[in-house]
Amino acid sequence: MNTAALTSRRRAALQQRAVGEFDPWLLWAALGLLMFGLVMVYSASIAMAEGSKFTGHQSSYFLVRHAIFVAIGLVTGVVAFQVPLRFWQQLAPWAFVVGVVLLLVVLIPHVGRSVNGAQRWLPLGPINLQPSELMKLFAVLYAADYTARKLDDMGSFRRGFLPMAAVIISVGFLLLREPDFGAFVVIAAIAFGILFLGGINARIFALLAVVAVVGFVLLIWLSPYRRERILGFMDPWQDAFGKGYQLSHALIAFGRGEWFGVGLGASVEKLFYLPEAHTDFLLAVIAEELGFVGVAVVVFMFALIVQRAFAIGRQALMVDRVFPGLVAQGIGIWIGVQSFINMGVNMGLLPTKGLTLPLMSFGGSGIVANCVALAVLARIDYENRALMRGQQV
């Protein structure tokens, strides 16, 4: 189906939306989170940077590196925006293979870098590459391409669901070897969410949901350290200096912040009380310094990005652009699920997981992957608007 074949009402609605080149809400929400994250990473990390020999006692150590990562992410995003979606579709299977190879390489002894018992990074000179972050983007592209190619088989368990399930389970096995359970949850949500949006049989999806829940429960119960995290999450105050240490201090930060916070830079919990304050628990520092209002602004901007991603995806599907439409909605699932999990962990609603807050937390691979994903989303919106004006893309 093309624009000329649409009903006059739908065509008029689409042409009205085609005004302008970009979605301003998406653009400003993404840039707002990046800049806000830059400020909060500096605030959350300044005490740690000043007190560590590793950083040379430089207060701006993490700020400078995070700013470099943001700059690299923005430049990479601008380059990614220039690539038409038809090339992304051709690239999707090969990118996924590259991602699997990187997940294998990171597990090789003395090649992958281990931190706190997790071997998730590949040292590349002054930076560390985290393959699982890139794999989230590759999973979006691959799942969208797979679903677009197999639309007629979505009702079949053997031809539609089983091949994708086998691929994701294989990727999950590699991620759990690191271990990176959080990344596995996000990638599984991306892949099967795209399958669902692509029209997979409802009974198959319901069965998948049950199997997934049982599988995750078993993965948690059979792993002592995951089981301890669950027990610590259920009552962090029972062992506030052990299993519940991170969560108890995150909750203290939320409690101290109240409505408007104690003031930017005035957090007490970031002073060596709250571990990973500039990465996994950045939202807790925001809550303490800027209060409920600051957290509400962050939640609103993430919700806005997810809403625009799904709106752009629906727009693409309305003009029969299946792959771009599923990619857009897959990016929405990725940002939505990961931010929800991170916020849930910070607020004590979910067990502690090593997932950063997209676009905001310190981390090079994550920031670059997020920027590229949003650039691809902006490209989909750009191509949608061009098609609605009758232009070729």
C-alpha positions in Angstrom: 0.0 0.0 0.0 1.3 3.6 -0.8 0.0 7.0 0.1 -2.2 7.3 -3.0 -4.0 4.1 -2.0 -5.0 5.4 1.4 -8.5 6.6 2.2 -8.9 10.4 1.8 -9.5 10.8 5.6 -6.4 8.9 6.5 -4.3 10.6 3.8 -5.4 14.0 5.1 -4.5 13.1 8.7 -1.1 11.8 7.7 -0.4 14.9 5.5 -1.3 17.1 8.4 1.2 15.3 10.6 3.9 15.7 7.9 4.5 19.4 8.5 8.2 19.9 9.5 11.1 17.6 9.1 11.4 16.2 12.7 9.3 15.3 15.7 10.2 18.2 18.1 8.8 16.4 21.1 11.1 13.4 20.5 14.1 15.6 19.8 13.8 17.8 22.9 12.9 15.0 25.2 16.0 13.0 24.1 18.4 16.1 24.3 16.8 17.1 27.6 17.6 13.7 29.2 21.1 13.7 27.8 21.9 17.2 29.2 20.1 16.5 32.5 22.1 13.3 32.8 25.3 15.1 32.2 24.5 17.4 35.2 23.4 14.6 37.5 26.3 12.3 36.6 28.7 15.1 37.7 26.7 15.8 40.9 26.5 12.1 41.8 30.2 11.3 41.0 32.1 14.3 42.3 32.7 12.9 45.8 33.8 9.5 44.4 36.1 11.1 41.9 37.7 13.3 44.5 38.3 10.5 46.9 39.7 7.9 44.5 43.3 7.4 43.6 42.1 5.7 40.4 40.7 9.1 39.2 43.7 11.1 40.4 41.4 12.9 42.8 40.0 14.9 39.9 36.5 16.0 40.8 35.5 16.3 37.1 36.9 12.8 36.1 33.5 11.2 35.4 32.0 14.4 34.0 34.7 14.7 31.4 34.4 11.1 30.3 30.7 11.2 30.3 30.7 14.4 28.2 33.1 12.7 25.7 30.7 9.7 25.5 27.7 12.0 24.9 29.6 13.8 22.2 30.6 10.5 20.5 27.0 9.4 20.8 25.7 12.6 19.2 28.2 12.4 16.4 27.5 8.7 15.8 23.8 9.5 15.9 24.1 12.1 13.2 25.9 9.6 11.0 23.3 6.9 11.7 20.5 9.4 10.8 22.0 9.6 7.3 21.5 5.9 6.7 18.1 5.0 5.0 16.0 2.3 6.7 16.4 0.0 3.7 20.1 -0.2 4.4 19.5 -0.8 8.1 17.3 -3.8 7.1 20.0 -5.2 4.8 22.5 -4.7 7.7 20.3 -6.3 10.4 21.3 -10.0 10.2 25.0 -9.1 9.9 24.8 -6.7 12.8 23.2 -9.4 14.9 26.0 -11.9 14.0 28.6 -9.3 15.0 26.8 -8.9 18.3 26.8 -12.6 19.0 30.6 -12.8 18.1 31.3 -9.9 20.6 29.3 -11.7 23.3 31.5 -14.8 22.7 34.7 -12.8 22.6 33.9 -11.1 25.9 33.8 -14.5 27.6 37.3 -15.5 26.6 39.6 -15.5 29.6 42.1 -12.6 29.7 40.2 -10.9 26.8 37.0 -9.8 28.5 37.4 -7.5 31.5 35.8 -8.5 34.8 34.4 -6.0 37.3 32.7 -7.1 40.6 32.5 -10.7 39.4 30.9 -9.9 36.0 32.8 -10.3 32.8 30.9 -7.8 30.5 33.5 -5.5 29.0 36.1 -5.6 26.2 39.0 -3.2 26.9 39.8 -1.1 23.9 42.6 1.2 25.0 41.2 4.1 27.1 37.6 2.8 26.8 35.6 -0.3 27.6 33.1 -1.7 25.1 30.0 -3.5 26.6 28.7 -5.8 23.8 25.3 -6.3 25.6 24.5 -2.7 25.1 25.1 -2.9 21.4 23.2 -6.2 21.3 20.0 -4.4 22.4 20.1 -2.3 19.2 21.0 -5.3 17.1 18.1 -7.2 18.6 15.7 -4.5 17.6 16.9 -4.5 14.0 17.1 -8.3 13.7 13.7 -9.0 15.3 12.0 -6.3 13.1 13.6 -7.7 10.0 12.7 -11.3 11.0 9.1 -10.4 11.7 8.8 -8.3 8.5 10.1 -11.3 6.4 7.8 -13.8 8.1 4.5 -11.9 8.5 2.7 -14.8 6.8 4.1 -17.3 9.3 3.3 -15.4 12.5 0.4 -17.8 13.2 2.7 -20.8 13.1 4.6 -22.0 16.2 7.2 -23.9 14.2 7.9 -21.4 11.4 7.1 -18.1 13.1 7.9 -18.4 16.8 10.4 -21.3 17.3 13.3 -19.9 15.2 13.3 -16.6 17.0 12.9 -18.3 20.4 16.0 -20.5 19.6 18.0 -17.4 18.7 17.1 -15.4 21.8 17.7 -18.4 24.1 21.2 -18.8 22.6 21.9 -15.1 23.1 20.5 -15.4 26.7 22.9 -18.3 27.4 25.8 -16.1 26.5 24.5 -13.2 28.5 23.9 -15.3 31.6 27.5 -16.6 31.3 28.8 -13.0 31.9 26.4 -12.8 33.9 24.1 -10.0 32.7 20.5 -11.1 33.6 19.2 -7.6 33.2 20.3 -7.3 29.6 18.8 -10.7 28.8 15.4 -9.5 30.2 15.5 -6.4 28.1 16.6 -8.2 24.9 13.9 -10.9 25.4 11.3 -8.2 25.9 12.4 -6.4 22.7 12.4 -9.6 20.6 9.1 -11.0 21.8 7.4 -7.6 22.0 8.2 -7.1 18.3 6.9 -10.5 17.5 3.7 -9.7 19.3 3.3 -6.4 17.5 4.0 -8.2 14.2 0.9 -10.4 14.8 2.1 -13.6 16.4 -0.6 -16.0 17.4 -2.2 -14.9 20.7 -2.2 -18.4 22.1 1.5 -18.8 21.3 2.2 -15.5 23.0 0.3 -16.4 26.1 2.2 -19.7 26.3 5.4 -17.8 25.8 4.5 -15.4 28.7 3.9 -18.4 31.1 7.1 -20.2 30.0 9.1 -16.9 30.4 7.8 -16.3 33.9 8.6 -19.9 34.9 12.0 -19.7 33.3 12.9 -16.5 35.0 11.8 -17.8 38.4 14.0 -20.9 37.9 17.0 -18.8 36.8 16.6 -16.7 40.0 16.0 -19.7 42.3 18.8 -21.8 41.0 21.4 -19.0 41.3 22.4 -18.3 44.9 23.4 -14.6 44.2 20.2 -13.9 42.4 18.2 -15.6 45.2 20.0 -13.4 47.8 19.1 -10.3 45.8 15.4 -11.3 45.8 15.5 -11.9 49.6 17.3 -8.6 50.1 14.7 -6.8 48.0 11.8 -8.3 49.9 13.0 -6.8 53.2 16.1 -4.6 52.7 16.1 -3.5 56.4 16.5 -7.0 57.7 20.1 -6.9 56.5 20.7 -3.3 55.8 24.5 -3.6 55.9 24.5 -6.7 53.7 22.0 -7.9 51.1 19.8 -4.9 51.5 22.6 -2.2 51.6 22.1 -0.7 48.1 18.3 -0.7 48.3 18.1 0.7 51.8 20.3 3.7 51.0 18.4 4.3 47.7 15.1 4.4 49.8 16.8 6.8 52.3 17.7 9.0 49.4 14.1 9.0 48.1 12.9 9.7 51.7 15.2 12.7 52.2 14.2 14.3 48.9 10.5 14.6 49.7 8.7 17.0 47.3 11.5 19.4 46.1 14.7 17.8 47.2 17.6 19.0 49.4 19.1 21.0 46.5 21.3 20.2 43.5 24.7 18.9 44.7 23.5 18.5 48.4 23.0 14.8 48.4 24.4 12.9 51.4 23.9 9.4 50.0 26.3 10.0 47.2 29.1 10.6 49.8 30.2 6.9 49.7 27.0 5.6 51.1 25.0 4.7 48.0 27.1 2.4 45.6 27.0 3.0 41.9 25.4 6.4 42.5 26.4 7.7 39.0 25.3 4.6 37.1 22.6 2.2 38.4 21.3 4.4 41.2 21.4 7.8 39.5 17.6 8.2 39.9 18.0 7.9 43.7 20.4 10.9 43.7 18.0 12.8 41.5 15.2 12.0 44.0 17.3 13.2 47.0 18.5 16.4 45.4 15.5 17.4 43.3 12.7 15.5 45.1 9.5 14.1 43.7 9.3 16.9 41.1 12.7 16.0 39.6 11.8 12.3 39.4 8.4 13.2 37.9 10.1 15.2 35.1 12.4 12.3 34.3 9.5 9.8 34.2 7.5 12.2 32.0 10.4 12.6 29.5 10.9 8.9 29.2 7.1 8.3 28.8 7.1 11.0 26.1 10.0 9.2 24.2 8.2 5.9 24.4 4.9 7.4 23.3 6.5 9.1 20.3 8.3 5.9 19.3 5.0 4.0 19.2 3.3 6.9 17.3 6.1 7.0 14.7 5.9 3.2 14.4 2.1 3.3 13.8 2.6 6.1 11.3 5.1 3.9 9.4 2.8 0.9 9.5 -0.1 3.0 8.1 2.0 3.6 4.9 2.9 -0.1 4.7 6.5 0.3 6.0 6.6 -2.8 8.2 10.3 -3.0 9.0 10.6 0.7 10.0 7.4 0.6 11.9 8.5 -2.4 14.0 12.0 -0.9 14.5 10.4 2.3 15.9 8.2 0.4 18.3 11.0 -2.0 19.2 13.1 1.1 20.3 10.1 2.2 22.3 10.0 -1.2 24.0 13.7 -1.1 24.7 13.7 2.4 26.2 10.5 1.8 28.1 11.4 -1.6 29.6 15.0 -0.6 30.6 14.0 2.7 32.2 11.0 1.0 34.0 13.3 -1.6 35.4 16.0 0.9 36.5 13.3 3.1 38.1 11.7 0.1 39.8 15.0 -1.0 41.3 15.7 2.5 42.6 12.3 2.8 44.2 12.4 -0.7 45.7 9.6 -2.0 43.4 11.9 -4.5 41.7 15.0 -6.5 42.8 18.4 -4.9 42.3 19.7 -5.4 38.7 22.7 -3.9 37.0 20.8 -1.9 34.4 21.5 1.8 33.8 19.0 4.6 33.2 19.0 5.1 29.4 20.5 8.4 28.1 21.4 9.5 31.6 23.6 7.1 33.6 27.4 7.1 33.2 28.5 4.5 30.6 30.0 4.9 27.1 28.5 1.9 25.3 25.0 2.5 26.6 25.0 6.2 25.7 26.3 5.6 22.2 23.8 2.7 21.6 20.9 4.9 22.9 21.9 7.8 20.7 22.1 5.6 17.6 18.7 4.1 18.4 17.1 7.5 18.7 18.8 8.6 15.5 17.3 5.6 13.7 13.9 6.5 15.2 14.3 10.1 14.0 15.2 8.8 10.5 12.0 6.7 10.5 10.0 9.8 11.4 11.8 11.8 8.7 11.1 9.2 6.0 7.5 8.9 7.1 7.0 12.7 6.7 8.8 12.6 3.3 6.5 9.9 2.0 3.5 11.7 3.2 4.6 14.7 1.1 5.0 12.4 -1.9 8.8 12.5 -1.8 11.1 9.5 -2.3 13.3 8.2 0.5 
